[in-house]
Amino acid sequence: MTEPVIRVVGLGKSYVTAAGLFPALRGVDLVVDSGEYIAIMGPSGSGKSTFMNLLGCLDTPTSGDYFLAGRNVAHMDSDALARLRNRTLGFVFQGFNLLPRMSLLDNVALPLVYSGAGREARRAAARAVLEKVGLGNYADSLPSRISGGQQQRVAIARALVNRPRLILADEPTGNLDSHTSEEIMVLFGELNREGITIVLVTHETDIADHARRQVRFLDGEIVSDHATIVHQETAPC
């Protein structure tokens, strides 16, 4: 049996506040199999962003276990977490987080610097994924010379350059208009059909409907977990 990409068991996260201990997550259990496409939803303060930070190894849980590609990462040290992030995960954020004085090619190649790849190998891999997202002709451009939608495509290319098993996308269309958002979601769908597991956070129902499964958080707990309902037009009589 194939090991799930993500398995969390009793995952909890609490923060110390002036009012006392605040439980942002309360004993969350979730399994994400290889090749799934999941939307994480919930209102502000529901715990979805805390959960994504834990999935991305950007924070550590207070309690419970988190298995990423079969490895229990809940109690790894910071160096081990950094190595695992670089080799297994690709991140796409609401802000594109591109370095303004670097070319698109060098922005995309940046994760490979931390992997120890040589310069020519980095540039060849970066060029290939820029071609994949339709921006091969812009490799030498600066981020300021392209549109917001194109910048998000560059951010997706950067997430892909290490050939991750899992892409975590946090409100990836939050800074985009509806037409451009649709283009980005089509791209995510293509990547998922190629076998990449995708978990995205969104508060927009139409964006979540692109995923195959929707998980909703409320008050630090999962309150629903179901397959996306596909709405079909009724044929005229």
C-alpha positions as CSV (number, residue, x, y, z in Angstrom):
1,M,0.0,0.0,0.0
2,T,1.3,3.4,-1.0
3,E,2.3,5.7,1.9
4,P,0.1,8.9,2.1
5,V,1.9,12.1,1.2
6,I,0.4,13.7,4.4
7,R,-0.8,12.0,7.5
8,V,-1.6,14.0,10.6
9,V,-2.7,12.4,13.9
10,G,-4.0,14.4,16.8
11,L,-2.3,17.5,15.6
12,G,-2.5,20.5,17.9
13,K,-1.0,23.9,18.1
14,S,-1.4,26.4,20.9
15,Y,0.0,29.9,21.3
16,V,0.6,31.9,24.5
17,T,-1.3,35.2,24.4
18,A,-2.0,37.9,27.0
19,A,-5.3,36.3,27.7
20,G,-3.7,32.9,28.2
21,L,-3.1,29.8,26.1
22,F,-4.9,29.9,22.8
23,P,-5.5,26.6,21.0
24,A,-5.3,27.4,17.2
25,L,-5.6,23.7,16.3
26,R,-7.3,21.0,18.3
27,G,-6.4,17.4,17.6
28,V,-6.7,17.4,13.9
29,D,-6.6,14.1,11.9
30,L,-6.2,14.1,8.2
31,V,-4.8,11.8,5.4
32,V,-3.8,13.1,1.9
33,D,-2.9,10.5,-0.6
34,S,-0.5,10.9,-3.5
35,G,-2.1,12.8,-6.4
36,E,-4.9,14.3,-4.4
37,Y,-6.1,17.9,-4.9
38,I,-7.5,19.4,-1.8
39,A,-8.9,22.9,-0.9
40,I,-8.6,23.9,2.8
41,M,-11.4,26.4,3.7
42,G,-12.7,28.2,6.8
43,P,-13.2,31.7,8.1
44,S,-10.5,33.9,9.6
45,G,-9.2,32.4,12.8
46,S,-10.5,28.9,12.0
47,G,-7.0,27.4,12.1
48,K,-6.5,26.8,8.3
49,S,-3.4,29.0,8.1
50,T,-1.9,27.5,11.2
51,F,-2.5,24.1,9.7
52,M,-0.8,25.0,6.4
53,N,2.2,26.4,8.3
54,L,2.6,23.0,10.0
55,L,2.2,21.1,6.7
56,G,4.9,23.3,5.2
57,C,7.2,22.6,8.1
58,L,7.3,26.4,8.8
59,D,6.2,25.7,12.4
60,T,6.1,22.8,14.8
61,P,3.1,21.4,16.5
62,T,2.4,21.5,20.2
63,S,1.0,18.0,20.2
64,G,0.3,15.1,17.8
65,D,2.3,13.7,14.9
66,Y,2.8,14.8,11.2
67,F,4.1,12.3,8.7
68,L,5.3,13.8,5.4
69,A,6.0,11.2,2.7
70,G,6.2,8.6,5.5
71,R,8.6,10.5,7.8
72,N,7.5,11.9,11.2
73,V,8.5,15.5,11.0
74,A,6.7,16.8,14.0
75,H,9.8,16.7,16.1
76,M,12.6,17.2,13.6
77,D,15.2,19.9,14.2
78,S,15.3,23.1,12.1
79,D,18.1,21.9,9.8
80,A,16.3,18.6,9.0
81,L,13.1,20.5,8.4
82,A,14.8,22.8,6.0
83,R,16.2,19.9,4.0
84,L,12.9,18.2,3.8
85,R,11.1,21.4,2.7
86,N,13.6,21.8,-0.1
87,R,13.4,18.3,-1.4
88,T,9.7,17.5,-1.0
89,L,7.6,20.7,-1.0
90,G,6.9,23.5,-3.4
91,F,5.3,26.7,-2.0
92,V,3.0,29.2,-3.8
93,F,1.8,32.3,-1.8
94,Q,-0.7,35.1,-2.3
95,G,2.2,37.5,-2.6
96,F,4.5,36.3,-5.4
97,N,7.6,36.9,-3.3
98,L,9.9,37.4,-6.3
99,L,13.2,39.2,-5.9
100,P,12.8,42.4,-7.8
101,R,16.4,42.8,-9.0
102,M,16.8,39.2,-10.2
103,S,15.6,37.9,-13.6
104,L,12.7,35.5,-13.8
105,L,15.2,32.7,-14.6
106,D,17.3,33.4,-11.5
107,N,14.2,33.7,-9.3
108,V,13.0,30.3,-10.4
109,A,16.4,28.8,-10.0
110,L,16.8,30.0,-6.5
111,P,15.6,26.9,-4.7
112,L,18.2,24.8,-6.5
113,V,21.0,26.9,-4.9
114,Y,20.0,25.4,-1.6
115,S,20.0,22.0,-3.2
116,G,23.6,22.3,-4.2
117,A,23.0,22.1,-8.0
118,G,25.6,23.7,-10.3
119,R,24.9,26.9,-12.1
120,E,24.2,25.4,-15.5
121,A,22.0,22.7,-14.1
122,R,20.0,25.4,-12.2
123,R,19.5,27.5,-15.2
124,A,18.5,24.6,-17.4
125,A,16.0,23.4,-14.9
126,A,14.6,26.9,-14.4
127,R,14.2,27.5,-18.1
128,A,12.4,24.2,-18.5
129,V,9.8,25.0,-15.9
130,L,9.4,28.6,-17.2
131,E,8.5,27.0,-20.6
132,K,6.1,24.7,-18.8
133,V,4.1,27.6,-17.4
134,G,4.2,29.5,-20.7
135,L,6.9,32.1,-19.9
136,G,10.0,30.7,-21.5
137,N,10.4,33.9,-23.6
138,Y,10.5,36.1,-20.5
139,A,13.4,34.3,-18.8
140,D,15.6,37.4,-18.8
141,S,12.9,39.9,-17.7
142,L,12.6,41.4,-14.3
143,P,9.4,40.8,-12.3
144,S,8.4,44.5,-12.6
145,R,8.1,44.0,-16.4
146,I,5.3,41.4,-16.3
147,S,1.7,41.2,-15.1
148,G,0.5,39.9,-11.7
149,G,-0.8,36.7,-13.3
150,Q,2.5,36.1,-15.0
151,Q,4.3,36.8,-11.7
152,Q,2.2,34.1,-10.1
153,R,3.1,31.7,-13.0
154,V,6.8,32.4,-12.2
155,A,6.1,31.6,-8.5
156,I,4.5,28.3,-9.6
157,A,7.5,27.6,-11.8
158,R,9.8,28.3,-8.8
159,A,7.7,25.8,-6.7
160,L,8.1,23.2,-9.4
161,V,11.8,23.5,-10.1
162,N,12.8,21.0,-7.4
163,R,10.3,18.5,-8.7
164,P,8.3,18.4,-5.4
165,R,5.8,15.7,-4.5
166,L,3.5,18.2,-2.9
167,I,2.6,21.8,-3.7
168,L,1.2,24.0,-0.9
169,A,-0.6,27.0,-2.1
170,D,-1.8,29.7,0.3
171,E,-4.5,32.0,-1.3
172,P,-2.7,31.7,-4.7
173,T,-5.3,33.9,-6.4
174,G,-5.8,36.4,-3.7
175,N,-4.1,39.2,-5.6
176,L,-5.5,38.4,-9.0
177,D,-8.6,39.4,-11.0
178,S,-11.2,36.7,-11.8
179,H,-10.0,36.0,-15.3
180,T,-6.4,35.6,-14.3
181,S,-7.4,33.5,-11.2
182,E,-9.2,31.1,-13.6
183,E,-6.0,30.8,-15.7
184,I,-3.9,30.0,-12.6
185,M,-6.4,27.4,-11.4
186,V,-6.4,25.7,-14.8
187,L,-2.6,25.5,-14.5
188,F,-2.9,23.9,-11.0
189,G,-5.4,21.4,-12.5
190,E,-2.9,20.5,-15.2
191,L,-0.1,20.0,-12.6
192,N,-2.4,17.8,-10.6
193,R,-3.3,15.6,-13.6
194,E,0.5,15.1,-14.0
195,G,0.6,13.5,-10.6
196,I,1.5,16.4,-8.2
197,T,-0.4,16.5,-5.0
198,I,-1.9,19.9,-4.3
199,V,-3.2,21.4,-1.1
200,L,-4.4,25.0,-1.3
201,V,-6.0,27.4,1.2
202,T,-8.7,29.6,-0.1
203,H,-11.8,31.5,1.2
204,E,-13.4,31.6,-2.3
205,T,-15.9,28.9,-3.1
206,D,-15.3,29.1,-6.9
207,I,-11.6,28.6,-6.4
208,A,-12.2,25.6,-4.0
209,D,-14.5,24.0,-6.6
210,H,-11.4,23.4,-8.8
211,A,-10.1,21.0,-6.2
212,R,-11.4,17.4,-6.0
213,R,-11.8,17.5,-2.2
214,Q,-12.7,20.2,0.2
215,V,-11.8,20.3,3.9
216,R,-13.4,23.0,6.1
217,F,-11.9,24.2,9.4
218,L,-13.8,26.0,12.3
219,D,-12.4,26.8,15.7
220,G,-9.3,24.8,15.1
221,E,-11.1,21.6,14.1
222,I,-12.1,19.9,10.8
223,V,-15.9,20.2,10.6
224,S,-16.4,18.8,7.1
225,D,-14.3,16.7,4.6
226,H,-16.0,15.8,1.3
227,A,-15.5,15.4,-2.4
228,T,-16.2,18.5,-4.5
229,I,-19.7,18.4,-5.9
230,V,-19.5,18.9,-9.7
231,H,-22.4,21.1,-10.9
232,Q,-23.6,20.1,-14.3
233,E,-25.8,22.2,-16.6
234,T,-29.3,20.6,-17.2
235,A,-29.8,19.9,-20.9
236,P,-32.8,21.8,-22.4
237,C,-35.9,19.7,-23.2
